[in-house]
Amino acid sequence: MTWNPLDEVREWHCAATEEACFEMEERFKKEGLRIHLVDTPLTTDPILKVACIFDGTDADPSAERFKSYQDLD
């Protein structure tokens, strides 16, 4: 079964590789968030191939932890 972002109730962010999910988890923990990686299902996207699923006290399904490239100007 393919992972569906519309059905996901936990915090998630997509990445190109599973290793990138672990790096993301490390970054969140360095920022002081109590969050941990619980799953890395495959997506159907050809570039962002993995969904990094996080849970924990600070996990927030509505979190916008990354600025859009459009917001960087």
Secondary structure, DSSP 8 states (H G I E B T S, - for coil): ----TTT--SEEEEESSHHHHHHHHHHHHHTT---EEEE--B-S-SSS-EEEEEESTT--TT---S--GGGG-
